């Protein structure tokens, strides 16, 4: 049986025996940013992002290649690195603080991966 995939989103490749074909990353380590990062050309402009519940995130700087972003949350700046996201969304993480910034068309969210909670939801530039 042949299976076709009609998406540019990165997916895990499995061999016929059901095992991974080596594209997954061991737990605890962020995935390297692939050459096809941002396949859907999602924009992430610098500036203030207004979120639900009166919260806001300031995206202070985004590198030209979109591999790093500097976010201000609370009274601190965090430099986040782009990591692989299977969904095609933009995902930036700071391993030291546990912050993750997820960007999909039209909205973004800030997560605390250590505590497992959303810090800012439905953020818009």
Order of alpha helices (4+ residues) and beta strands (2+ residues): beta-beta-beta-beta-beta-beta-beta-beta
